[in-house]
Amino acid sequence: MKDKMTRKEFFEKCGLFSIGIPFFNANSWFFKNSSLNPKDKVIIIGAGAAGLTAGYLLNQKGIKVEILEANTMYGGRMKRTNDFADFPIPLGAEWLHVKKSVFKEIVNDKNVEIDIENKPYNYDVDYALINGKKRNLKKLGFTIDQKFINSTWFDFFERYIVPSIKNKIQYNKVVKSIDYSSDKLIIETVDEKYTADKIIITVPVKLLQNNSIQFKPKLPDKKLKAIKNVKVWGGCKAFIEFSEKFYPTVTGFVDVPEKLGHKLYYDASYGQKTSQHILGLFAVGSVAEPYLKLKGEEQLKYILNELDKIFDGKASKNYKKHIFQNWTDEPYAKGAYVHYFESWRTIRTLGKPVANKLYFAGDAYTNGSDWSSVHAAARSAKKVVKKLVG
Ligand SMILES: Cc1cc2nc3c(=O)[nH]c(=O)nc-3n(C[C@H](O)[C@H](O)[C@H](O)COP(=O)(O)OP(=O)(O)OC[C@H]3O[C@@H](n4cnc5c(N)ncnc54)[C@H](O)[C@@H]3O)c2cc1C
């Protein structure tokens, strides 16, 4: 049984869930090390990588769970579009920064076969052009990074995580306040009230910085200090289609001090089964500001001009179309992610639960060993679920 079915499936098969027998009680083995009681309800705020992972894993354990998402769609900063090219375009998270085994880690079910294709760079052939000089990608830090082929991080979640929790996600629910002064926690949106026994908060930390959610009582001073001090980079991405490929795998700039952010152009069609030549622009931190300040034609002119200088006017000549994603202006992100040089202590403080009632998961709420990525967000959610379920 253990190998073939999850516990929940087994109990469902036996009809124990469907006929409503309260099979678990507070003393049952399942909840022995848990801070949850069997009838407890967990509300998750946000349906990005962390919220979806937490919801999926809690549901897998048979815990009552509800996800409140401000947007009209799940995914958060893994946003994807299928309308620009003949392969999916990741408008946020693009690369897999760790080993592929992370997919299995998230799915947490050895019976599920994961069919997601990733492609690492070929260091013998692919290179970067940095201020006109050819440079080795490995030396520039592209070591384990892999592209998704004909899929994205979003697709992984859409295929393997969302199906079992689709009906637990409620959209257009912008959480405004959380009252955790008594045992029944109260969450308020503009016009609705929800009660929960535990809450998992996964909203981007910039929104807490902007006081988008009011807490009663206020959060502990240490937490507030970490929220106030954490540095979140703004950022954007653009995808530009050209009629010819005139650029290498990566085009970078040496005059960008690392602490100011990152900016690069890269072959977004790399490894895809496509004849479309799509160049990506990725910019976070203060180096993203020139792009973020401009709009429409001016913005396009700036980008093409920058490329024309490097590639002898070939950008303007071969331009077909483009899309631009401004993460700083996204109402429920308000930035790209916490910068890589943040102190791990700050991140760890952000990730700590409050009063055994409020739990934090997401790319800025980890244990301080890793942050600002999809895998870090998902892993932090897994840790919170472990803490809750035991
Ligand atoms: C430009 C860019 C490029 C990136 N590239 C990569 C990459 O290549 N690889 C990688 O691993 N990572 C990358 N990342 C980082 C990655 O996207 C994030 O770390 C990850 O998606 C964060 O997941 P999360 O669940 O913590 O937060 P989010 O995805 O932001 O999810 C939070 C959710 O909370 C919702 N929400 C916000 N406020 C409220 C509210 N008041 N009430 C209810 N819901 C609310 C939001 O709508 C959102 O859905 C990139 C990010 C950006 C912006």
The ligand as a Tripos MOL2 file, in Angstrom:
@<TRIPOS>MOLECULE
LIG
   53    58     1     0     0
SMALL
NO_CHARGES

@<TRIPOS>ATOM
      1 C1         12.9320   39.0250  -13.7950 C.3       1 LIG1
      2 C2         13.0400   37.8170  -12.9150 C.ar      1 LIG1
      3 C3         13.8340   36.7560  -13.2960 C.ar      1 LIG1
      4 C4         13.9640   35.6390  -12.4820 C.ar      1 LIG1
      5 N1         14.6940   34.5670  -12.8980 N.ar      1 LIG1
      6 C5         14.7090   33.4400  -12.1760 C.ar      1 LIG1
      7 C6         15.3170   32.2760  -12.6760 C.ar      1 LIG1
      8 O1         15.8530   32.2730  -13.7820 O.2       1 LIG1
      9 N2         15.3060   31.1620  -11.9050 N.ar      1 LIG1
     10 C7         14.6970   31.1390  -10.6670 C.ar      1 LIG1
     11 O2         14.7110   30.0940  -10.0010 O.2       1 LIG1
     12 N3         14.1060   32.2500  -10.1680 N.ar      1 LIG1
     13 C8         14.0780   33.3890  -10.8850 C.ar      1 LIG1
     14 N4         13.4340   34.4860  -10.4210 N.ar      1 LIG1
     15 C9         12.9230   34.4860   -9.0530 C.3       1 LIG1
     16 C10        11.6170   33.7020   -8.9100 C.3       1 LIG1
     17 O3         10.7070   34.1250   -9.8870 O.3       1 LIG1
     18 C11        11.0520   33.9350   -7.5280 C.3       1 LIG1
     19 O4         12.0620   33.7380   -6.5680 O.3       1 LIG1
     20 C12         9.9010   32.9800   -7.1970 C.3       1 LIG1
     21 O5          9.0220   32.8560   -8.2790 O.3       1 LIG1
     22 C13         9.2030   33.5110   -5.9770 C.3       1 LIG1
     23 O6          8.1370   32.6740   -5.5960 O.3       1 LIG1
     24 P1          7.2590   33.0740   -4.3200 P.3       1 LIG1
     25 O7          6.1840   32.0880   -4.2000 O.co2     1 LIG1
     26 O8          8.1710   33.2880   -3.1650 O.co2     1 LIG1
     27 O9          6.6680   34.5280   -4.6540 O.3       1 LIG1
     28 P2          5.6800   34.9880   -5.8150 P.3       1 LIG1
     29 O10         5.8930   34.1930   -7.0260 O.co2     1 LIG1
     30 O11         5.8280   36.4460   -5.9330 O.co2     1 LIG1
     31 O12         4.2420   34.6050   -5.2330 O.3       1 LIG1
     32 C14         3.5900   35.4080   -4.3000 C.3       1 LIG1
     33 C15         2.1110   35.4540   -4.6510 C.3       1 LIG1
     34 O13         1.4450   36.2620   -3.6710 O.3       1 LIG1
     35 C16         0.4290   36.9920   -4.3180 C.3       1 LIG1
     36 N5          0.0920   38.1490   -3.4870 N.ar      1 LIG1
     37 C17         0.8090   39.2740   -3.3040 C.ar      1 LIG1
     38 N6          0.1660   40.0900   -2.4300 N.ar      1 LIG1
     39 C18        -0.9620   39.4620   -2.0530 C.ar      1 LIG1
     40 C19        -2.0250   39.7920   -1.1570 C.ar      1 LIG1
     41 N7         -2.0560   40.9220   -0.4880 N.pl3     1 LIG1
     42 N8         -3.0380   38.8920   -1.0090 N.ar      1 LIG1
     43 C20        -3.0290   37.7190   -1.6860 C.ar      1 LIG1
     44 N9         -2.0380   37.3670   -2.5340 N.ar      1 LIG1
     45 C21        -1.0200   38.2160   -2.7130 C.ar      1 LIG1
     46 C22         1.0580   37.3570   -5.6550 C.3       1 LIG1
     47 O14         0.0920   37.7050   -6.6180 O.3       1 LIG1
     48 C23         1.8160   36.0840   -5.9970 C.3       1 LIG1
     49 O15         1.0510   35.2010   -6.7780 O.3       1 LIG1
     50 C24        13.2670   35.6070  -11.2360 C.ar      1 LIG1
     51 C25        12.4410   36.6630  -10.8640 C.ar      1 LIG1
     52 C26        12.3050   37.7630  -11.6950 C.ar      1 LIG1
     53 C27        11.3950   38.8610  -11.2830 C.3       1 LIG1
@<TRIPOS>BOND
     1     1     2 1
     2     2     3 ar
     3     2    52 ar
     4     3     4 ar
     5     4     5 ar
     6     4    50 ar
     7     5     6 ar
     8     6     7 ar
     9     6    13 1
    10     7     8 2
    11     7     9 ar
    12     9    10 ar
    13    10    11 2
    14    10    12 ar
    15    12    13 ar
    16    13    14 ar
    17    14    15 1
    18    14    50 ar
    19    15    16 1
    20    16    17 1
    21    16    18 1
    22    18    19 1
    23    18    20 1
    24    20    21 1
    25    20    22 1
    26    22    23 1
    27    23    24 1
    28    24    25 2
    29    24    26 1
    30    24    27 1
    31    27    28 1
    32    28    29 2
    33    28    30 1
    34    28    31 1
    35    31    32 1
    36    32    33 1
    37    33    34 1
    38    33    48 1
    39    34    35 1
    40    35    36 1
    41    35    46 1
    42    36    37 ar
    43    36    45 ar
    44    37    38 ar
    45    38    39 ar
    46    39    40 ar
    47    39    45 ar
    48    40    41 1
    49    40    42 ar
    50    42    43 ar
    51    43    44 ar
    52    44    45 ar
    53    46    47 1
    54    46    48 1
    55    48    49 1
    56    50    51 ar
    57    51    52 ar
    58    52    53 1
@<TRIPOS>SUBSTRUCTURE
     1 LIG1         1 GROUP 0 **** ****
